[in-house]
Amino acid sequence: MKDNKLRLKRLVYYADDLQKIDKLMEEFLKLSNAKCIFLIDKEGHMISNKGLVQQINGDTLSALVAGSFAATKEMARLLGESEFSVMFHQGSRDHIHISIIGDRAISATIFDEKTTVGMINLYSKELSVKLEKIFDIAIRRVNQEQQVEADYSESVKDKLNDLFKE
């Protein structure tokens, strides 16, 4: 039971899932005119990234974004909210827009004066809806695989019981 919970928490994405995710992220970058985007799971692991990411340590950013969201969730709770779904940090040159995607992931978008936080927010919402559909498919696939494994395990157990009864 504990393994099943862990498995659902840490989804495994197939190559087809990642291709769809990458295509959506590339489309988002074109529409929003952002510099780059990172898709991170809530535990701080990188799922994918697109854009001008060469100068950014993605693993460090992923861990910091997840930690920041965890801290922000506690601040929201203190204020009577379940969580804040969007965070925005403004720098002198670059800015970062961070938003929660369903209950599985976080997007971190880095942008500059070529676009606005409003544009990033608008297209992030659209991206979130599309990504949640991909995540739902992955969750259903995991559930189906678990059912097949459970059915197989039960079948093997029955066969072993029949074998050793004789």
CORNOR-V970661 format. One record per pair of residues at least 6 apart in sequence whose ideal C-beta (glycine too) atoms are under 6 Angstrom apart, sorted by the first residue. I is the first residue (numbers start at 1). J is the second residue. D is the distance in whole Angstrom. If there is no record, write none. Layout:
i:I j:J d:D
i:I j:J d:D
This chain:
i:4 j:146 d:6
i:11 j:138 d:5
i:17 j:134 d:6
i:17 j:138 d:6
i:20 j:134 d:6
i:21 j:48 d:5
i:22 j:48 d:6
i:24 j:130 d:5
i:25 j:37 d:5
i:25 j:50 d:4
i:26 j:50 d:6
i:28 j:123 d:6
i:28 j:127 d:5
i:29 j:50 d:6
i:29 j:51 d:5
i:31 j:123 d:5
i:32 j:115 d:6
i:32 j:119 d:5
i:32 j:120 d:5
i:32 j:123 d:4
i:33 j:114 d:5
i:33 j:115 d:4
i:34 j:109 d:5
i:34 j:111 d:4
i:35 j:51 d:6
i:35 j:52 d:5
i:35 j:110 d:5
i:35 j:111 d:6
i:36 j:51 d:3
i:36 j:52 d:5
i:36 j:53 d:5
i:36 j:110 d:5
i:37 j:50 d:6
i:37 j:51 d:6
i:37 j:109 d:5
i:38 j:49 d:5
i:38 j:108 d:4
i:39 j:47 d:4
i:39 j:48 d:5
i:39 j:105 d:6
i:39 j:107 d:6
i:40 j:46 d:6
i:40 j:62 d:4
i:40 j:65 d:6
i:40 j:106 d:5
i:41 j:47 d:6
i:41 j:105 d:5
i:44 j:62 d:5
i:44 j:63 d:4
i:44 j:66 d:3
i:46 j:58 d:5
i:46 j:62 d:5
i:49 j:58 d:6
i:65 j:98 d:6
i:65 j:106 d:6
i:65 j:108 d:5
i:69 j:106 d:6
i:72 j:84 d:5
i:73 j:83 d:5
i:76 j:83 d:5
i:76 j:84 d:5
i:85 j:100 d:5
i:86 j:99 d:5
i:87 j:98 d:4
i:88 j:97 d:5
i:88 j:117 d:6
i:89 j:96 d:5
i:94 j:110 d:6
i:94 j:112 d:5
i:95 j:111 d:6
i:96 j:108 d:6
i:96 j:110 d:5
i:97 j:109 d:5
i:97 j:120 d:5
i:98 j:108 d:5
i:99 j:107 d:5
i:99 j:124 d:5
i:100 j:106 d:6
i:101 j:107 d:6
i:101 j:128 d:5
i:101 j:131 d:5
i:102 j:132 d:4
i:102 j:135 d:6
i:104 j:135 d:5
i:109 j:120 d:5
i:111 j:120 d:6
